[in-house]
Amino acid sequence: MHPFYLLRRTPFVAIVDYNMGNLASVKNAFDLLGEKVTVESDPDKLKTYDRIILPGVGAFGDAMEHLSSRGMDEAVREYAASGKYLLGICLGMQLLFESSEEFGITQGLGLIHGRVVAFDTSRFHTPLKVPHMGWNRMFTQTHPLFSGLDEAHYLYFVHSYHALCSDQNDSIGESIYGYRFTSAVAHDNVMGIQPHPEKSHQNGLSILKNFINL
């Protein structure tokens, strides 16, 4: 066989644009990696990509409203059902779950069984400062998303709510802020990380590169 046919085609990657994400920062991270990505706002075009990234900054309810109003919620669900790889970042990870208690109960995309809850500050004599902001370690299980990284590596976090997985097997990373909480998830082709890889220097870039290489 000619060596040309042995070359792996570069995946087509989209960052989902639903007016709730830090799109420029995520795209800049891929630019640093030399990877071409497209910021995509047309839900009908999502199915044409090999990978999609669901970013997010802000409130869960607002994000779901934006996704729904643009038809992106069903487009993302259909994409996940196709078996192609999807990565949620920060709020984007939380949206993968069935519901969130932020400002009342809001239904999520339902791609990961579980819910999103506020940090329980009542456990401590000195309440936790919320949001959880800054550098923190993530303790990870063996997963291709973390290939080449130590089992505990520092990443940058900014969030006031965290995920609770119904099936603990879906939790592939944990961090500690007062207590252990899930900071990375994976269920088949659907993955998510709570920290911001685009703000996490080399460790974050490694995660994004690993996602491209899945």
Disulfide bonds with the S-S distance in Angstrom:
none
